[in-house]
Amino acid sequence: MFIIDKKIKKSIFLIVAFLAIIFVSAGSSYAESDTLKRLKKQGYATVAVANEPPYSDIKPDGFVGGAAPDIARAVLNKLGVKDLKAKVIMYGAMIPALQARRVDMATSGLYIKPTRCKSIIYSEPDLCGAEAFAVPKGNPNNLLTYEDIAANSSLKMTTCAGCAEEKYALDRGVKPSQIKYFSDPPSGIKMLQQGRVDVFALSGLGTQDLLKKTKDPNLELVMPVKGVPMGCAGTAFNMDDKEFRAEFNMALAAIKASGEFAAIIEPYGFSAEATSFKSYLGLCPEGK
């Protein structure tokens, strides 16, 4: 096994991005996948999202914003698909929805994990970030890692069913009986406020955004959670959509190279540079 220098990685990325611009600029001169043809004809893609700002954010008027849907819109527009229609689906139900083709894509901070790659395929990473806890002010149980939760069986944590945080916890010794699942992030914070759990676990920027909106001086943020690697998400597709995934990746590389990608995600607090040193195959070795 050899290690590629960061400068070489960046050069490879720039070459791929340049080829992507040529590919996307070619428009209809290449053979499009059946999926892309269908989406262009109907004028939109049906996309699974969760309501977890800043990854995805459902506005009072029903418009779905957030970093992930905004990226998807930009990529789809470059591919000639005019719009996206969002379906709010819990993280644990996104993979079944993709497999049953109830949606065309899932784009809401669904982390790339080897176990998930056995059931779905991903685009190249688009959003990367640290993990976080929300705890009572002063962090009375001194919870800095999932192992800290596991060490005290009387402690309870909350996260969403099917989320990456559930697996992080279980893999690090937290017992299933210690986990209470929330229906949505605000209800999880309410459980923490009511003392029904000792810690709330979710993505770093998502937890940070939620605490800012909650404005409860009795809660505080622990970020990053020690012992957990930075997670990276990508847009997810049905296993049979490899051609469409390739088209999506080329358009994604083009908006990364143009600077449009950074302009979309950085106002939400994400780093465009963080995604440039991550690859789908690196995060999902068995993925194809």
Backbone hydrogen bonds, N-H to C=O, Kabsch-Sander energy under -0.5 kcal/mol:
donor,donor_aa,acceptor,acceptor_aa,energy
9,K,5,D,-2.6
10,K,6,K,-2.4
11,S,7,K,-2.0
12,I,8,I,-2.6
13,F,9,K,-2.5
14,L,10,K,-2.3
15,I,11,S,-2.1
16,V,12,I,-2.5
17,A,13,F,-2.8
18,F,14,L,-2.3
19,L,15,I,-2.3
20,A,16,V,-2.2
21,I,17,A,-2.2
22,I,18,F,-1.8
23,F,19,L,-2.6
24,V,20,A,-3.1
25,S,21,I,-2.4
26,A,22,I,-1.1
27,G,24,V,-1.6
29,S,26,A,-1.7
30,Y,27,G,-0.8
32,E,30,Y,-0.6
37,K,33,S,-2.3
38,R,34,D,-2.3
39,L,35,T,-2.5
40,K,36,L,-2.6
41,K,37,K,-2.1
42,Q,38,R,-2.3
43,G,39,L,-1.7
44,Y,39,L,-0.8
45,A,83,D,-1.3
47,V,45,A,-0.6
47,V,85,K,-3.0
48,A,105,M,-2.9
49,V,87,K,-2.7
52,E,50,A,-1.0
55,Y,52,E,-1.5
56,S,52,E,-1.3
57,D,65,G,-2.1
59,K,57,D,-0.7
59,K,63,F,-3.2
62,G,59,K,-2.4
65,G,57,D,-3.2
65,G,63,F,-0.7
67,A,54,P,-2.8
68,A,55,Y,-2.3
70,D,66,G,-2.0
71,I,67,A,-2.2
72,A,68,A,-2.4
73,R,69,P,-2.6
74,A,70,D,-1.9
75,V,71,I,-2.5
76,L,72,A,-2.9
77,N,73,R,-2.7
78,K,74,A,-1.7
79,L,75,V,-1.5
80,G,76,L,-0.5
80,G,77,N,-1.0
81,V,76,L,-3.1
82,K,80,G,-0.6
83,D,43,G,-0.8
85,K,45,A,-2.9
86,A,84,L,-0.5
87,K,47,V,-2.9
89,I,49,V,-2.8
89,I,87,K,-0.6
92,G,161,A,-0.9
93,A,90,M,-1.9
94,M,90,M,-0.6
94,M,91,Y,-1.3
95,I,91,Y,-0.6
97,A,93,A,-1.7
98,L,94,M,-2.2
99,Q,95,I,-2.7
100,A,96,P,-2.2
101,R,98,L,-1.0
102,R,97,A,-2.5
103,V,97,A,-1.0
104,D,46,T,-2.8
105,M,46,T,-1.5
106,A,236,A,-1.7
107,T,48,A,-2.3
111,Y,109,G,-1.0
112,I,232,C,-3.1
113,K,111,Y,-0.7
116,R,113,K,-0.5
117,C,113,K,-2.0
118,K,115,T,-0.9
119,S,116,R,-2.1
120,I,116,R,-2.0
121,I,237,F,-2.0
123,S,235,T,-2.2
126,D,233,A,-2.7
127,L,233,A,-1.3
129,G,231,G,-2.6
132,A,202,L,-2.1
133,F,222,V,-2.4
134,A,200,F,-2.4
135,V,220,E,-2.3
137,K,218,N,-2.9
139,N,136,P,-2.5
142,N,139,N,-2.5
144,L,142,N,-0.9
149,I,145,T,-0.9
150,A,146,Y,-2.3
151,A,147,E,-1.8
152,N,149,I,-1.3
153,S,151,A,-0.5
155,L,152,N,-2.2
157,M,178,Q,-2.8
158,T,199,V,-2.0
159,T,180,K,-1.0
163,C,160,C,-1.9
166,E,163,C,-0.8
167,K,163,C,-1.1
168,Y,164,A,-2.5
169,A,165,E,-2.1
170,L,166,E,-2.4
171,D,167,K,-2.9
172,R,168,Y,-0.9
172,R,169,A,-0.8
173,G,170,L,-1.5
174,V,169,A,-2.4
178,Q,175,K,-2.2
179,I,176,P,-1.5
180,K,157,M,-3.0
180,K,178,Q,-0.5
182,F,159,T,-1.7
187,S,184,D,-0.8
188,G,184,D,-1.5
189,I,185,P,-2.1
190,K,186,P,-1.9
191,M,187,S,-1.7
192,L,188,G,-1.6
193,Q,189,I,-2.5
194,Q,190,K,-2.2
195,G,192,L,-1.0
196,R,191,M,-2.1
197,V,191,M,-1.0
198,D,156,K,-3.1
199,V,156,K,-1.0
200,F,134,A,-2.5
201,A,158,T,-2.6
202,L,132,A,-1.8
204,G,130,A,-3.0
207,T,203,S,-2.6
208,Q,204,G,-2.6
209,D,205,L,-2.4
210,L,206,G,-2.0
211,L,207,T,-2.3
212,K,208,Q,-1.9
213,K,209,D,-1.9
214,T,210,L,-2.1
215,K,211,L,-2.1
219,L,216,D,-1.7
220,E,135,V,-2.7
222,V,133,F,-2.8
223,M,221,L,-0.5
225,V,131,E,-1.0
226,K,144,L,-1.9
226,K,224,P,-0.5
228,V,225,V,-1.1
231,G,129,G,-2.2
233,A,127,L,-3.4
234,G,110,L,-1.2
236,A,106,A,-2.6
237,F,121,I,-3.0
241,D,238,N,-2.3
245,R,241,D,-2.7
246,A,242,K,-2.1
247,E,243,E,-2.0
248,F,244,F,-2.6
249,N,245,R,-2.7
250,M,246,A,-2.0
251,A,247,E,-2.0
252,L,248,F,-2.6
253,A,249,N,-2.6
254,A,250,M,-1.7
255,I,251,A,-2.1
256,K,252,L,-1.9
257,A,253,A,-2.3
258,S,254,A,-1.8
259,G,255,I,-0.7
259,G,256,K,-0.6
260,E,255,I,-0.6
261,F,255,I,-2.3
263,A,259,G,-1.9
264,I,260,E,-1.5
265,I,261,F,-2.4
266,E,262,A,-2.3
268,Y,265,I,-1.2
269,G,266,E,-1.6
270,F,265,I,-1.6
271,S,128,C,-0.5
272,A,270,F,-0.5
275,T,271,S,-0.6
275,T,272,A,-0.8
276,S,272,A,-0.7
276,S,273,E,-1.0
277,F,273,E,-0.5
277,F,274,A,-0.5
278,K,275,T,-1.3
283,L,279,S,-1.8
284,C,280,Y,-1.8
287,G,284,C,-2.6
